[in-house]
Amino acid sequence: MFTFENPATSTATSAAAARPSVFARLWRRLAALPPWQRDVFIGLAAPAALCMVFAAGEIALRAEQYYRFGSQGPAVESVVNRNVWESVGERRRPRPNAVLGRIQFSDQGFRGKAVAIPKPEGTVRIAFLGASGTFDLFVTHDNETWPAVAMARLGAAYPRCRFDFVNAGVLGDITRAVESRFVEDTQPYAPDIAVVMLNDIFSMARRHLNLGDGEYRPSWLAKHSHLWRTVEKNMEAEQLLRIAGRRDLAKRIDLPVMLADVGSEAGHLLATTKEQGVLPVVVEKAPWLRREQSADEQLALAGATNLAGTATRAVYVPQAYTGDVTEAFYSYNARLREAAAAHAAPFIATVERMPARPNYYADTVHTTAAGSAILGAIVGDGLAANTAVARLIAERGKGCNAAR
């Protein structure tokens, strides 16, 4: 087969191919300059190029954080955005219809869609309570959060039953705030089951070690630049990690002292829940830090940076011995298990079933969408298999039961 090539087009194409690139022409002109002019040009161009790279990084990071957290920036650490949160006594809660990045609150102040009021006859309603781990901060889509996945699994086990749920998790809530969230904000929507995942470890450790809100104090530039704050914080985290890995230099945690009130506070929450005719279910917190990891692995995970640019454990519990922090999660969970047993509340263990893999965790304690899928499946299957939950569903679901 013969092809016809236009000579004019061919000549133009050859000329274009032979023409030097912009950078080549610029380099030739630069080489032709007298040495002193070339040195001046390079001296001025280098800082300009550095500024352009910094600006590009700043824009990219701000865009990523705006996509996930909205104008508030990294929601777990910024000054509280009054457009998103309202203060209620010593705690905060979402404003109705507020938006946090890609996350939308309902007009009832919960993450996701609103539930019907009054509750439809025969519907079993579940409230999920806790802090940012329950809220699922690093999972953008509501149907990918672990509470949503758990409900899907429960619905599959009980296809003849009707369920709905509210995600009442609030960033930073400790046990007392979770109890207030249940009584004041969630109970009016008549839940039948309250699934609670508590995590007071970091706040208790800061109090125990007299760290206040944490020792990180951003510089002037860090207050105005997301990129520089990320760099600055992680530089500080690296310094803190050198201390955190040393038994002889790090701040040690007296676990019995620090955890002395865990059982009573959790027990009070469970008792309050049952007094309202709601079945409490305790979910064990599964952090990325594990006993089977080496000291070096634990230290590396303590400095892992999440999507908000925060090395969670290293910055917010600075200089605490990493082995103590790891053990604190296990001891904390053991006390929650004891409190659940004392109040006849179902307890769903997760640590042994939740793989400690990088793609499942956004940082030391928060899960990614992939991790939330695993966690939600564990919780949903745990709910479906529990006899107390089954009795309640049969009673309030008007006789519906699990598929056999």
C-alpha positions in Angstrom: 0.0 0.0 0.0 1.3 3.4 -1.0 0.7 6.5 1.1 0.8 10.1 -0.1 2.8 12.5 2.0 2.3 16.2 1.5 5.8 17.7 0.9 4.8 21.0 2.6 3.5 19.1 5.7 6.6 16.9 5.7 8.9 19.8 5.6 7.0 21.6 8.4 7.1 18.5 10.6 10.8 18.0 10.0 11.5 21.6 10.9 9.5 21.3 14.1 11.4 18.2 15.0 14.7 19.9 14.4 13.8 23.0 16.3 15.4 23.0 19.8 13.2 22.8 22.8 12.5 25.9 25.0 14.9 24.6 27.7 17.6 24.0 25.1 17.3 27.5 23.7 17.2 29.0 27.2 20.4 27.0 28.1 22.2 28.3 25.0 21.3 31.9 25.7 22.4 31.4 29.3 25.7 29.9 28.2 26.3 32.9 25.9 26.0 35.4 28.8 29.1 36.8 30.4 30.0 34.8 33.6 28.9 37.5 36.0 25.5 37.9 34.3 25.1 34.1 34.3 25.9 33.9 38.1 23.4 36.7 38.8 20.7 35.0 36.8 21.2 31.6 38.5 21.3 33.4 41.9 17.9 34.9 41.2 16.3 31.9 39.4 17.2 29.3 42.1 15.1 31.0 44.9 12.3 31.7 42.4 12.2 28.0 41.4 12.3 26.9 45.0 9.3 29.2 45.8 7.4 27.8 42.8 8.0 24.2 44.0 6.9 25.2 47.6 3.8 26.9 46.2 2.9 23.9 44.1 3.3 21.6 47.1 1.2 24.0 49.3 -1.6 24.1 46.7 -1.6 20.4 46.3 -1.7 19.7 50.1 -4.4 22.3 50.7 -6.5 20.8 47.8 -6.2 17.3 49.3 -7.0 18.5 52.8 -9.9 20.7 51.6 -11.3 17.7 49.7 -11.2 15.6 52.9 -11.7 18.1 55.7 -13.2 21.3 54.1 -12.1 24.8 55.0 -11.3 23.6 58.6 -8.2 21.8 57.4 -7.0 18.8 59.4 -10.1 18.4 61.6 -8.4 16.5 64.3 -6.1 19.3 65.3 -7.3 22.7 64.0 -9.0 25.5 65.8 -12.6 24.4 66.0 -14.6 25.7 63.0 -17.8 27.2 64.3 -19.5 26.6 61.0 -19.1 22.9 61.5 -19.2 22.4 65.3 -21.2 23.9 68.1 -20.2 23.9 71.8 -22.4 22.1 74.3 -21.0 22.5 77.8 -17.5 21.0 77.7 -18.0 19.1 74.5 -18.8 19.8 70.9 -21.2 18.3 68.3 -21.8 18.8 64.6 -24.2 21.5 63.5 -27.2 20.3 61.5 -26.5 20.2 57.8 -22.9 21.2 58.3 -20.2 20.1 55.8 -16.7 18.8 56.7 -14.8 18.5 53.5 -16.6 15.7 51.5 -18.6 14.6 54.6 -22.2 15.9 55.0 -24.0 16.0 58.3 -27.8 15.4 58.3 -30.3 18.0 59.6 -30.3 15.9 62.8 -26.5 16.5 63.4 -25.3 13.0 62.5 -23.0 11.8 59.8 -24.9 10.6 56.7 -28.6 10.5 56.0 -31.3 11.5 58.5 -33.5 8.8 60.0 -37.3 8.8 60.1 -39.0 10.4 63.1 -41.0 8.9 64.7 -39.2 5.6 64.2 -41.2 3.3 61.9 -43.0 0.4 63.6 -40.9 -2.7 63.6 -37.6 -0.9 62.7 -34.6 -1.7 64.7 -32.4 1.4 65.1 -28.7 1.3 66.0 -26.6 4.2 67.2 -22.9 4.1 66.7 -21.1 6.2 69.4 -17.4 7.1 69.9 -14.8 9.5 68.7 -13.1 10.0 65.3 -12.6 6.3 64.9 -16.4 5.8 65.0 -17.0 8.9 62.9 -14.4 7.3 60.4 -12.6 10.5 59.7 -10.4 9.3 56.8 -13.2 7.5 54.9 -14.9 9.9 52.5 -18.0 8.0 51.4 -20.7 7.3 54.0 -21.4 3.8 52.7 -17.8 2.8 53.2 -17.5 3.7 56.9 -17.3 0.8 59.2 -20.7 1.5 60.8 -22.3 1.4 57.4 -20.5 -1.8 56.5 -21.5 -3.4 59.8 -25.2 -2.5 59.1 -24.9 -4.0 55.7 -23.6 -7.3 57.2 -26.3 -7.3 59.8 -29.0 -6.7 57.2 -27.7 -9.6 55.1 -27.9 -11.9 58.2 -31.4 -10.6 58.9 -32.9 -10.0 55.5 -36.5 -10.1 56.8 -35.8 -7.3 59.3 -35.8 -3.6 58.9 -32.8 -1.6 60.2 -31.6 2.0 60.2 -28.7 3.7 62.1 -27.1 6.9 63.1 -23.4 7.6 63.2 -23.1 9.8 66.3 -19.3 9.7 66.4 -17.7 13.1 67.3 -14.0 13.9 66.8 -12.1 13.9 70.1 -14.9 12.6 72.3 -13.8 10.9 75.5 -16.0 8.6 77.5 -17.9 11.3 79.4 -18.6 13.2 76.2 -19.8 10.0 74.5 -22.3 9.5 77.3 -23.5 13.1 77.0 -23.8 12.6 73.2 -26.0 9.5 73.8 -28.3 11.1 76.4 -28.7 14.5 74.9 -28.3 14.0 71.1 -29.0 10.3 70.3 -31.6 9.0 72.8 -34.4 11.3 71.4 -34.2 9.3 68.2 -35.1 6.1 70.1 -32.2 3.7 69.3 -32.6 0.1 70.3 -28.9 -0.7 70.3 -25.9 1.5 71.1 -22.6 0.3 69.5 -19.8 2.0 71.4 -16.1 2.1 70.4 -14.1 4.1 73.0 -10.5 5.4 72.8 -9.3 7.7 75.5 -5.7 6.5 75.4 -4.1 9.7 74.0 -6.1 12.1 76.2 -5.4 10.0 79.3 -1.7 9.7 78.5 -1.4 13.5 78.1 -3.1 14.1 81.5 -1.0 11.3 83.1 2.3 12.7 81.8 1.2 16.4 82.4 1.5 17.2 78.7 -1.6 19.4 78.5 -2.9 19.4 74.9 0.5 18.2 73.6 3.8 19.9 73.3 3.8 20.8 69.6 3.6 24.5 69.1 3.5 25.6 65.5 5.8 28.4 64.3 4.5 31.5 62.6 5.1 30.0 59.2 3.5 26.7 60.2 0.4 28.6 61.3 0.0 30.0 57.7 1.3 27.1 55.6 -0.1 23.6 55.6 3.0 22.3 53.9 5.4 23.8 56.3 3.3 22.7 59.3 3.5 19.1 57.9 7.3 19.3 57.5 7.8 21.0 60.8 5.6 18.5 62.7 7.2 15.5 61.2 10.7 17.0 61.9 9.6 17.4 65.6 8.1 13.9 65.5 11.5 12.5 64.4 13.2 14.1 67.3 10.6 12.9 69.7 10.8 9.3 68.4 14.5 9.2 69.2 13.4 9.6 72.9 10.3 7.5 72.7 12.3 4.4 71.7 14.5 4.6 74.7 13.4 3.0 78.0 16.0 5.0 79.9 15.1 8.4 78.4 11.4 8.3 77.5 8.5 9.3 79.8 7.1 6.1 81.3 3.4 5.4 81.8 2.2 3.9 85.0 -0.7 1.9 83.4 -2.6 0.9 86.6 -2.6 4.6 87.6 -3.5 6.0 84.2 -6.2 3.4 83.6 -7.7 3.4 87.1 -11.0 5.1 86.1 -11.5 3.4 82.7 -13.8 0.6 84.2 -15.9 3.0 86.2 -16.4 5.5 83.4 -17.2 2.9 80.9 -19.5 1.1 83.3 -21.4 4.4 84.0 -21.9 4.8 80.2 -23.2 1.2 79.9 -25.5 1.6 82.9 -26.9 4.8 81.5 -27.5 3.2 78.2 -29.4 0.2 79.7 -31.5 2.5 81.9 -32.9 4.0 78.7 -33.9 0.6 77.4 -31.0 0.5 74.9 -28.7 -2.5 74.6 -25.1 -1.4 74.7 -22.5 -3.3 72.6 -18.8 -2.6 73.2 -16.4 -2.8 70.3 -12.7 -3.3 71.1 -10.4 -0.7 69.6 -7.8 -2.2 67.2 -4.9 0.2 66.8 -2.0 -0.3 64.3 0.4 -0.8 67.2 0.6 -4.5 68.3 2.4 -6.5 70.9 3.9 -8.9 68.3 5.7 -6.0 66.5 9.3 -5.4 67.2 10.3 -2.2 69.1 11.6 -0.7 65.8 8.3 -1.5 64.1 6.3 0.1 66.9 8.5 3.2 66.8 8.1 3.5 63.0 4.3 3.3 63.3 4.3 5.8 66.1 5.7 8.3 63.6 3.4 7.3 60.7 2.0 10.4 59.0 -1.7 10.4 58.2 -3.6 12.3 55.4 -3.9 15.4 57.7 -0.1 15.6 57.9 0.0 14.4 61.5 2.4 11.8 63.0 -0.4 11.0 65.4 1.2 9.1 68.3 4.6 10.8 68.3 3.2 14.4 68.3 0.2 14.0 70.6 1.9 11.8 73.2 5.4 13.1 72.8 8.4 11.3 74.5 6.2 8.6 75.9 7.8 5.2 75.7 6.3 3.5 72.6 6.1 0.1 74.3 4.0 1.6 77.1 1.6 3.2 74.6 1.2 -0.1 72.8 0.5 -1.9 76.0 -1.9 0.8 77.1 -4.3 -0.2 74.3 -4.4 -3.8 75.4 -4.9 -2.9 79.1 -7.5 -0.4 78.1 -9.4 -3.0 76.1 -9.1 -5.5 78.9 -10.8 -3.0 81.3 -13.6 -2.4 78.7 -14.1 -6.1 78.4 -14.5 -6.3 82.2 -16.9 -3.4 82.3 -19.0 -5.0 79.5 -19.1 -8.3 81.4 -20.2 -6.6 84.6 -23.1 -4.9 82.8 -24.0 -8.0 80.7 -23.2 -6.0 77.5 -22.0 -7.9 74.4 -18.3 -7.3 73.7 -16.9 -7.6 70.1 -13.2 -8.4 70.0 -11.4 -6.9 67.0 -7.6 -6.8 67.6 -6.9 -10.5 66.8 -9.1 -10.3 63.7 -8.0 -6.9 62.3 -4.8 -7.2 60.3 -2.1 -4.6 61.2 -1.3 -3.8 57.5 -0.4 -0.4 56.1 -3.3 -0.3 53.6 -5.8 -0.7 56.4 -4.6 2.2 58.6 -4.5 6.0 57.9 -2.3 6.4 61.0 -1.8 4.8 64.4 -5.5 4.5 65.2 -7.7 5.5 62.2 -8.7 3.1 59.5 -8.7 3.6 55.7 -11.7 2.6 53.6 -10.1 -0.8 53.1 -9.5 -1.1 56.9 -13.1 0.0 57.7 -14.4 -2.7 55.4 -12.6 -5.3 57.5 -13.6 -3.7 60.8 -17.2 -3.3 59.7 -17.4 -6.9 58.7 -16.1 -8.0 62.1 -18.6 -5.8 64.0 -21.5 -6.7 61.7 -20.9 -10.4 62.1 -20.4 -10.0 65.8 -23.8 -8.3 66.1 -25.5 -11.0 64.0 -24.0 -13.8 66.1 -24.8 -12.4 69.5 -27.7 -14.0 71.3 -28.7 -10.8 73.2 -28.8 -8.8 70.0 -30.8 -11.6 68.4 -33.4 -11.5 71.2 -33.7 -7.8 70.9 -34.1 -7.8 67.1 -36.8 -10.5 67.4 -38.6 -8.5 70.0 -38.5 -5.0 68.5 -38.4 -6.2 64.9 -41.9 -7.6 65.4 -40.9 -11.3 65.2 -38.4 -11.0 62.3 -35.4 -13.3 62.7 -32.2 -14.3 61.0 -32.1 -16.2 57.7 -31.5 -19.9 58.3 
